[in-house]
Amino acid sequence: MSAAILDFVHGLMGSPWVYLALFSFAAIDGFFPVVPSESLVITAGVFAANGEPLLPLVIVAAAAGAFAGDHIAYLAGRTGGDRLVTRLKPGSKRRLAFDRAGRVLDDRGGLIIVVCRYIPGARTAITMTAGAVRHPLRSFSFFDGIAAGSWAAYSALIGFLGGAAFENDPLKGLALGLGVALAITATVEVVRHVRARSARRAVPECA
């Protein structure tokens, strides 16, 4: 990254509009996961180590956006759930998988919603599934609030620690933050797949 690009990013991070960007990006990522929003939150955390943007506001904006986006995905699943069920033949593999997903959410919905928020792609799948199987909105909102808040704090603080470790070199801080986040995500995915395989489930917990 050239000095000009770095100056541009630094200027963006020092603008009040960065909080709107964090909110919007996290919200869109909740129901349309094109690019994981962790990247922007971690980047903001890196620059927050130097005072701009403000770390608490980074966390609040990202958490609010994630919460809003997850609920859009939930409502999309709830709206389209009836049409999905009518297309699934009773006794078919897809219908059995759909029914099993509903039972898993009833039994361990809170844990799954929180864990899957940390896995790009899986977060959208689980929130839409929760809506489609009509998981209670009050329960979903409660656990999604925990998920969104902890995810935002985790992402921002990883970036903040990277920025603090390389105070004079934000690129190295960003590389450290993204590396740690990728490593943690990969570990969660490996553990999830191992547990799913050992239990011989037809549907992975976060799928």
C-alpha positions in Angstrom: 0.0 0.0 0.0 1.4 3.4 -1.0 1.7 6.3 1.3 -1.1 8.1 -0.6 -3.5 5.2 -0.1 -2.5 4.9 3.6 -3.1 8.7 4.0 -6.5 8.2 2.4 -7.5 5.4 4.7 -6.2 7.4 7.7 -8.3 10.3 6.6 -11.4 8.1 6.2 -10.9 6.7 9.7 -10.7 10.2 11.1 -14.0 11.2 9.6 -17.3 10.9 11.4 -18.7 9.1 8.4 -16.6 6.0 9.3 -19.2 5.1 12.0 -22.0 5.1 9.3 -19.8 3.0 7.1 -19.2 0.5 9.9 -22.9 0.3 10.6 -23.9 -0.1 7.0 -21.2 -2.6 6.1 -22.0 -4.8 9.1 -25.7 -4.6 8.3 -25.3 -5.5 4.7 -23.0 -8.3 5.6 -25.7 -9.7 7.9 -28.0 -10.7 5.0 -25.7 -10.3 1.9 -22.2 -11.6 2.8 -20.2 -10.4 -0.1 -17.1 -9.4 1.9 -16.8 -10.2 5.6 -17.3 -7.0 7.6 -14.6 -8.0 10.1 -12.1 -6.5 7.7 -13.5 -3.0 8.1 -14.1 -3.3 11.9 -10.5 -4.6 12.4 -9.1 -1.8 10.3 -11.0 0.7 12.4 -9.7 -0.9 15.5 -6.1 -0.6 14.3 -6.5 3.1 13.7 -8.4 3.6 16.9 -5.2 2.7 18.7 -3.9 6.1 17.6 -7.1 7.9 18.7 -9.2 8.0 15.6 -11.8 6.7 15.3 -13.0 6.2 18.8 -12.9 2.6 19.9 -16.2 2.6 21.9 -18.0 4.1 18.9 -16.5 1.6 16.5 -17.8 -1.2 18.7 -21.3 0.4 19.0 -21.6 1.1 15.3 -20.5 -2.3 14.2 -22.7 -4.1 16.8 -25.8 -2.1 15.8 -25.2 -2.8 12.2 -24.7 -6.5 12.8 -27.8 -6.7 14.9 -29.9 -4.9 12.2 -28.5 -7.0 9.4 -29.1 -10.3 11.3 -32.7 -9.3 11.8 -33.2 -8.5 8.1 -31.9 -12.0 7.4 -34.2 -13.5 10.1 -37.2 -11.7 8.6 -36.3 -12.8 5.1 -36.2 -16.4 6.3 -39.5 -16.0 8.1 -41.2 -14.4 5.1 -39.9 -17.1 2.7 -40.2 -20.0 5.2 -43.8 -21.0 4.2 -42.9 -21.1 0.5 -39.8 -23.2 1.3 -41.8 -25.7 3.4 -44.4 -26.2 0.7 -41.7 -27.1 -1.8 -40.1 -29.7 0.5 -41.8 -33.1 0.2 -42.5 -34.8 3.5 -39.9 -37.5 4.2 -37.4 -36.1 1.7 -33.8 -35.5 2.8 -34.2 -31.7 2.6 -37.4 -31.7 4.6 -35.8 -33.9 7.3 -32.8 -31.6 7.3 -35.0 -28.6 7.6 -37.0 -30.2 10.5 -33.7 -31.2 12.2 -32.4 -27.6 12.0 -35.6 -26.4 13.7 -35.1 -28.9 16.5 -31.4 -28.0 16.9 -32.3 -24.3 17.2 -35.0 -25.1 19.8 -32.5 -27.1 21.8 -29.3 -25.0 21.4 -30.4 -22.0 19.5 -28.7 -19.4 21.7 -25.3 -21.1 21.5 -25.5 -21.6 17.8 -26.6 -18.1 17.0 -23.7 -16.7 19.0 -21.0 -19.1 17.6 -22.1 -18.7 14.0 -21.9 -14.9 14.2 -18.1 -15.4 14.1 -18.2 -17.5 10.9 -18.7 -15.5 7.7 -21.5 -17.0 5.6 -22.7 -19.3 8.5 -24.0 -16.2 10.3 -26.4 -15.5 7.4 -27.4 -19.2 7.0 -28.3 -19.6 10.7 -30.2 -16.3 10.9 -32.3 -17.1 7.8 -32.8 -20.6 9.1 -34.0 -19.3 12.4 -36.6 -17.2 10.6 -37.6 -20.0 8.3 -38.3 -22.4 11.2 -40.0 -19.6 13.1 -37.6 -19.6 16.1 -39.1 -17.2 18.6 -38.2 -13.6 17.7 -37.7 -12.6 21.4 -35.2 -15.4 21.9 -33.5 -14.7 18.6 -33.1 -11.0 19.4 -31.8 -11.7 22.9 -29.0 -14.1 21.7 -28.3 -12.1 18.6 -27.7 -9.0 20.8 -25.1 -11.0 22.6 -23.6 -12.3 19.4 -23.5 -8.9 17.7 -22.0 -7.1 20.7 -19.4 -9.7 21.4 -18.5 -10.0 17.7 -18.0 -6.2 17.3 -15.9 -6.0 20.5 -13.8 -9.0 19.5 -13.1 -7.6 16.0 -12.4 -4.1 17.1 -10.2 -5.1 20.0 -8.1 -7.5 17.8 -7.5 -4.5 15.5 -6.8 -2.2 18.4 -4.2 -4.6 19.9 -2.6 -4.9 16.5 -2.5 -1.1 16.2 -1.1 -0.7 19.7 1.6 -3.3 19.0 2.7 -1.5 15.8 1.8 2.0 16.7 4.0 3.6 14.0 3.2 1.0 11.3 -0.6 0.5 10.8 0.0 -1.9 8.0 1.7 -4.4 10.3 -1.0 -3.8 12.9 -3.7 -4.5 10.3 -1.8 -7.6 9.1 -1.5 -8.9 12.7 -5.2 -8.2 13.4 -6.5 -9.9 10.2 -4.1 -12.8 10.7 -5.4 -13.4 14.3 -9.0 -13.2 13.2 -8.5 -15.6 10.3 -6.7 -18.1 12.6 -9.5 -18.0 15.1 -12.2 -18.4 12.5 -10.3 -21.3 10.9 -10.0 -23.0 14.3 -13.7 -22.6 15.0 -14.5 -24.0 11.6 -12.2 -27.1 12.1 -13.7 -27.8 15.5 -17.2 -27.4 14.1 -16.6 -29.8 11.3 -14.9 -32.4 13.5 -17.8 -32.3 16.0 -20.3 -32.5 13.2 -18.6 -35.5 11.6 -18.1 -37.3 14.9 -21.8 -36.9 15.7 -22.7 -37.9 12.1 -25.3 -35.2 11.7 -27.0 -34.7 8.4 -26.9 -31.0 8.9 -23.9 -29.1 10.3 -24.8 -27.0 13.3 -24.1 -23.7 11.5 -25.4 -24.7 8.1 
